[in-house]
């Protein structure tokens, strides 16, 4: 903890504020979202298809709008998008507290996702700009500690507030985002967009998107990294499915414990792993090593689950080990991944690049989850884990190959005419 305090204190005020901001964003989001499906199904009595629709609209509105959010941040400034996102999420969570009809719930869900699409690329681009090239990796490592802390504490805070009712959870979450908006409006310095074009907006945006599409190193790196997001998401999909095989109706308790272990592993290992990697590895090598660890996380789940007390104990340990390795692998690669996106952008249109990167990752997660679900439906118990492990190794090989061939070295980014 002392090392974390010293690390945070070494950054400028805007970076410290953005780190605290991300903790609060995740605190407010995760105190509400894990319990939304149960509220919709049992509190409001919605049919399963309607619950899925509400949750799907949130995911689609966020993942599908990341590119738009990043583009707006580069065109109009990071701070306005951060503030707009916080205000929209305040309104969305306030609406969720009172909404009972499906149209109102869909509107609140869409606003929730849009808010994330606006402030996520802007926050990361602002942090990268404020930290500078020399300290970007350290900044993103420290940022991820705050990010994971919010994920860990948020569900616990939401569970406590559920002792009253779901509206209390929504109200507190909305209040957090309102306070964030006020705090950042007053304390976060504005950063005017650099080199804003004077040509019509649609033409400038089209040129920016063509620049990104023509950036072959960035496109290849994005494609190679999509597998990491599919692997990381299995904490929500594949691991709960294994937990259900083991514990049936007690799945929720086991899944919550696995989720907490994942967050604690990331919190405890982030700064140590980043310090070690910076001392011993090039950035792309650290990313490749992280992907290998994430793939290896699924190897303990290949056998079993076995019957009996001893077999169940071994299966639980395998789940815990998988969650911890996924978190450590992600912690190892994350700061270098974020730094690589900035370097491949040529320090130009950074928020737009982050938006495009996140949009591609979101699409990959959706398709990957369909594939993982289909693998489970085959009934071959070892197959999903083998494919997930192979995915990590394949992505690591792709990143290593890009590094060896010079694609990930800094270079000027050409702008199509």
C-alpha positions in Angstrom: 0.0 0.0 0.0 2.9 2.4 0.8 4.4 1.7 -2.6 1.0 2.5 -4.3 0.7 5.8 -2.4 4.2 6.8 -3.5 3.5 5.8 -7.1 0.2 7.8 -7.2 1.9 10.8 -5.6 4.6 10.8 -8.3 2.0 11.7 -11.0 0.5 15.2 -11.7 -2.8 16.2 -10.3 -4.8 15.4 -13.5 -3.5 11.8 -13.6 -4.3 11.3 -9.9 -7.8 12.7 -10.5 -8.3 10.4 -13.5 -7.2 7.3 -11.4 -9.6 8.2 -8.6 -12.3 8.9 -11.2 -11.9 5.4 -12.6 -12.2 3.8 -9.2 -15.4 5.8 -8.6 -16.7 4.9 -12.1 -16.2 1.2 -11.5 -17.6 1.5 -7.9 -20.8 3.0 -9.1 -21.2 0.7 -12.1 -20.4 -2.6 -10.4 -22.5 -1.9 -7.3 -25.5 -1.9 -9.7 -25.0 -3.9 -12.8 -24.4 -7.4 -11.2 -27.8 -7.1 -9.7 -29.7 -5.6 -12.6 -30.8 -8.9 -14.2 -32.2 -10.2 -10.9 -34.1 -6.9 -10.4 -35.5 -7.1 -13.9 -36.6 -10.7 -13.7 -37.8 -11.0 -10.1 -38.3 -7.4 -9.0 -40.2 -6.3 -12.1 -41.3 -9.7 -13.4 -39.9 -9.3 -16.9 -39.7 -12.3 -19.2 -36.3 -13.8 -19.8 -36.2 -12.4 -23.4 -36.9 -8.9 -22.1 -34.1 -9.2 -19.5 -31.7 -10.3 -22.3 -32.8 -7.4 -24.5 -32.2 -4.8 -21.8 -28.8 -6.1 -21.0 -27.9 -6.6 -24.7 -28.9 -3.0 -25.5 -26.5 -1.7 -22.8 -23.6 -3.8 -24.3 -24.4 -2.9 -27.9 -24.7 0.9 -27.1 -21.4 0.9 -25.4 -19.3 -1.4 -27.6 -20.9 0.0 -30.8 -20.3 3.6 -29.9 -16.7 3.5 -28.6 -15.4 4.6 -32.0 -17.9 7.5 -32.0 -16.9 8.5 -28.4 -13.2 8.5 -29.2 -13.8 10.5 -32.3 -15.8 13.1 -30.4 -13.1 13.3 -27.7 -10.4 14.0 -30.3 -12.5 16.6 -32.1 -14.0 18.4 -29.1 -11.6 17.6 -26.2 -11.3 14.9 -23.6 -12.8 16.8 -20.7 -16.2 17.5 -22.3 -16.6 13.8 -23.2 -15.7 12.7 -19.7 -18.2 15.2 -18.2 -20.9 14.2 -20.7 -20.5 10.6 -19.9 -20.8 11.1 -16.2 -23.9 13.2 -16.6 -25.5 10.6 -18.9 -24.8 7.8 -16.5 -26.2 9.9 -13.6 -29.4 10.2 -15.6 -29.4 6.6 -16.7 -29.0 5.2 -13.2 -31.6 7.7 -11.9 -34.0 6.4 -14.5 -33.3 2.8 -13.6 -34.4 3.6 -10.0 -37.9 4.4 -11.2 -38.4 2.7 -14.6 -40.9 -0.1 -14.7 -41.8 -0.3 -18.4 -39.7 -1.9 -21.0 -39.3 1.2 -23.2 -38.0 3.2 -20.1 -35.7 0.4 -19.2 -34.3 0.2 -22.7 -33.7 3.9 -22.7 -31.9 3.8 -19.4 -29.8 0.8 -20.6 -28.9 2.6 -23.8 -27.8 5.7 -21.9 -25.7 3.6 -19.6 -23.8 2.1 -22.4 -23.5 5.4 -24.4 -22.0 7.1 -21.2 -19.2 4.5 -21.1 -18.5 4.9 -24.8 -18.0 8.6 -24.3 -15.8 8.7 -21.2 -13.7 5.5 -21.6 -11.6 6.5 -24.6 -11.4 10.1 -23.4 -10.1 9.0 -19.9 -7.4 6.8 -21.4 -6.3 9.3 -24.0 -6.1 12.1 -21.4 -4.1 9.8 -19.0 -1.7 8.9 -21.9 -1.2 12.5 -22.8 -0.7 13.7 -19.2 1.8 10.9 -18.3 3.9 11.3 -21.4 5.9 8.7 -23.3 8.3 8.1 -20.4 5.7 7.3 -17.8 2.7 5.9 -19.8 3.3 2.3 -18.8 3.6 3.2 -15.1 0.5 5.4 -15.3 -1.6 2.7 -16.9 -0.3 0.1 -14.3 -1.4 2.4 -11.4 -4.6 3.2 -13.2 -5.4 -0.5 -13.4 -5.0 -0.9 -9.7 -7.8 1.7 -9.2 -9.8 0.1 -11.9 -9.7 -3.3 -10.2 -10.3 -1.9 -6.8 -13.6 -0.5 -8.0 -14.6 -3.9 -9.5 -13.8 -5.5 -6.2 -15.6 -3.1 -3.8 -18.5 -2.2 -6.1 -20.5 -5.5 -5.9 -19.9 -5.6 -2.1 -21.3 -2.1 -1.7 -24.3 -3.0 -3.9 -25.0 -6.1 -1.9 -25.1 -4.0 1.3 -27.5 -1.5 -0.3 -29.8 -4.2 -1.5 -30.7 -4.7 2.2 -32.9 -1.6 1.5 -34.0 -2.2 -2.1 -32.7 -1.8 -5.7 -33.7 1.8 -5.9 -31.3 2.6 -3.1 -28.5 1.0 -5.2 -29.5 3.1 -8.2 -29.7 6.3 -6.2 -26.3 5.9 -4.6 -24.7 4.9 -8.0 -26.3 7.9 -9.6 -25.1 10.2 -6.8 -21.5 8.9 -7.3 -21.6 9.8 -11.0 -23.2 13.2 -10.3 -20.4 14.0 -7.7 -17.8 12.9 -10.3 -19.2 15.3 -12.9 -19.1 18.2 -10.4 -15.6 17.3 -9.2 -14.1 17.0 -12.7 -15.9 20.1 -14.0 -14.1 22.1 -11.3 -10.8 20.3 -10.9 -9.9 18.6 -14.2 -7.9 20.9 -16.5 -9.3 21.3 -20.0 -7.1 20.0 -22.8 -8.0 21.7 -26.2 -8.0 19.3 -29.1 -4.8 19.5 -31.0 -4.7 20.2 -34.7 -8.5 20.4 -35.2 -9.4 20.5 -38.9 -11.3 23.4 -40.3 -13.0 21.2 -43.0 -16.6 19.9 -42.5 -16.9 17.6 -39.6 -18.1 14.5 -41.6 -15.2 14.9 -44.0 -12.6 15.3 -41.2 -14.0 12.2 -39.3 -14.1 10.1 -42.5 -10.4 11.1 -43.1 -9.5 10.1 -39.5 -11.2 6.7 -39.8 -9.5 6.1 -43.1 -6.2 6.9 -41.4 -6.9 4.3 -38.7 -8.0 1.7 -41.3 -4.9 2.2 -43.3 -2.6 1.8 -40.3 -1.6 -1.8 -40.9 0.5 -2.3 -37.7 -2.5 -1.0 -35.6 -5.0 -3.2 -37.4 -2.8 -6.3 -37.1 -2.1 -5.6 -33.4 -5.8 -5.1 -32.7 -6.6 -8.4 -34.4 -3.9 -10.2 -32.4 -5.2 -8.8 -29.1 -8.9 -9.5 -29.5 -8.3 -13.0 -28.1 -7.2 -11.5 -24.8 -10.6 -9.9 -24.3 -12.4 -13.2 -25.1 -10.2 -15.0 -22.5 -10.7 -12.3 -19.8 -14.5 -12.4 -20.3 -14.6 -16.1 -19.3 -14.7 -15.0 -15.7 -18.3 -14.1 -16.5 -19.1 -17.1 -18.8 -17.0 -20.2 -18.8 -16.0 -20.2 -15.1 -19.6 -19.8 -13.9 -20.6 -22.7 -16.1 -17.9 -24.9 -14.5 -19.1 -23.6 -11.1 -22.7 -24.7 -11.9 -21.4 -28.2 -12.8 -19.8 -28.4 -9.4 -22.3 -26.6 -7.1 -25.6 -26.3 -8.8 -27.8 -23.7 -7.0 -24.8 -22.4 -5.0 -23.2 -21.2 -8.2 -23.7 -17.5 -7.3 -21.7 -17.7 -4.1 -18.8 -19.6 -5.9 -18.8 -17.2 -8.8 -18.7 -14.2 -6.5 -15.7 -15.7 -4.7 -13.9 -16.4 -8.0 -14.7 -12.8 -9.1 -13.2 -11.4 -5.9 -10.1 -13.6 -6.2 -9.6 -12.3 -9.8 -9.7 -8.7 -8.7 -7.5 -9.3 -5.6 -4.9 -11.1 -7.8 -4.8 -8.1 -10.2 -4.6 -5.6 -7.3 -1.8 -7.5 -5.6 0.3 -8.2 -8.7 -0.1 -5.2 -11.0 2.7 -2.9 -9.8 5.1 -5.8 -9.1 4.5 -7.4 -12.5 4.9 -4.1 -14.3 8.1 -3.2 -12.5 9.6 -6.6 -13.3 8.5 -6.5 -17.0 9.9 -3.0 -17.5 13.2 -4.1 -16.2 13.5 -7.4 -18.1 11.3 -7.3 -21.2 10.4 -5.2 -24.2 6.8 -4.0 -24.3 5.6 -6.5 -26.9 7.4 -9.3 -25.1 5.5 -8.4 -21.9 2.2 -8.5 -23.9 3.1 -11.9 -25.4 4.1 -13.3 -21.9 0.8 -12.1 -20.5 -1.1 -13.8 -23.3 0.7 -17.1 -22.6 -0.2 -16.8 -18.9 -3.9 -16.1 -19.8 -4.0 -19.1 -22.1 -2.2 -21.3 -19.5 -4.9 -20.3 -17.0 -7.4 -22.8 -18.6 -5.0 -25.8 -18.5 -5.9 -26.7 -14.9 -9.6 -27.0 -16.0 -8.9 -29.6 -18.8 -9.3 -32.6 -16.5 -12.5 -33.2 -14.5 -14.6 -32.2 -12.8 -14.1 -35.3 -10.7 -16.8 -36.7 -8.3 -16.4 -36.9 -4.6 -15.2 -34.5 -2.0 -11.5 -34.7 -3.1 -12.4 -34.2 -6.7 -14.6 -31.2 -5.9 -11.9 -29.7 -3.8 -9.4 -30.1 -6.7 -11.9 -28.6 -9.1 -12.4 -25.6 -6.9 -8.7 -25.1 -6.7 -8.5 -25.3 -10.5 -11.2 -22.5 -10.7 -9.3 -20.3 -8.3 -6.0 -20.9 -10.1 -7.6 -20.1 -13.4 -9.1 -16.8 -12.1 -5.8 -15.8 -10.6 -3.7 -16.6 -13.7 -6.2 -14.7 -15.9 -5.9 -11.7 -13.7 -2.1 -11.9 -13.5 -1.7 -12.3 -17.2 -4.0 -9.4 -17.9 -2.2 -7.3 -15.3 1.1 -8.1 -17.0 0.1 -7.1 -20.5 -2.4 -4.2 -19.8 0.0 -1.2 -19.3 2.1 -2.3 -22.3 -1.0 -2.9 -24.4 -2.3 0.6 -23.7 1.1 2.1 -24.4 1.4 0.2 -27.7 -1.9 1.6 -28.9 -0.6 5.2 -28.3 2.7 4.4 -30.0 1.0 2.9 -33.1 -1.2 6.0 -33.4 1.9 8.2 -33.7 0.5 10.2 -30.8 -2.3 11.4 -33.1 -6.1 10.8 -32.7 -5.3 8.8 -29.6 -8.9 8.7 -28.3 -10.2 7.6 -31.7 -7.6 4.8 -31.8 -8.7 3.7 -28.3 -12.3 3.8 -29.5 -11.6 1.7 -32.6 -9.6 -0.7 -30.5 -12.4 -1.1 -27.9 -15.0 -1.5 -30.6 -13.1 -4.3 -32.2 -12.5 -6.0 -28.8 -16.2 -5.7 -28.0 -17.2 -7.4 -31.3 -14.6 -10.1 -30.7 -16.0 -10.8 -27.2 -19.6 -11.1 -28.6 -18.5 -13.6 -31.3 -16.1 -15.4 -28.9 -18.8 -15.9 -26.4 -21.1 -17.5 -29.0 -18.2 -19.8 -30.0 -17.5 -20.7 -26.3 -21.2 -21.4 -25.7 -21.3 -23.7 -28.8 -18.2 -25.6 -27.5 -20.0 -26.2 -24.2 -23.0 -27.5 -26.1 -20.9 -30.2 -27.8 -20.8 -32.0 -24.5 -17.1 -32.6 -24.8 -15.9 -31.4 -21.4 -12.3 -30.7 -22.2 -12.9 -29.0 -25.5 -13.8 -25.4 -24.4 -10.8 -25.3 -22.1 -8.4 -26.6 -24.7 -9.6 -24.1 -27.3 -9.3 -21.2 -24.8 -5.8 -22.3 -23.9 -4.9 -22.5 -27.6 -6.3 -19.0 -28.2 -4.0 -17.5 -25.6 -1.0 -19.2 -27.2 -2.0 -18.3 -30.7 -2.5 -14.6 -29.8 0.9 -14.6 -28.0 2.5 -16.1 -31.1 0.9 -13.4 -33.3 2.1 -10.5 -31.1 5.6 -12.0 -30.9 5.7 -12.3 -34.7 4.6 -8.7 -35.1 7.4 -7.7 -32.7 10.0 -9.7 -34.6 9.0 -8.3 -38.0 9.1 -4.7 -36.7 5.4 -3.9 -37.0 5.2 -2.8 -33.4 8.2 -0.4 -33.6 7.2 3.3 -33.5 6.8 4.8 -36.9 5.2 7.8 -38.6 1.5 7.3 -39.4 0.6 8.2 -43.0 -2.6 10.1 -43.6 -4.6 9.1 -46.7 -5.4 11.9 -49.1 
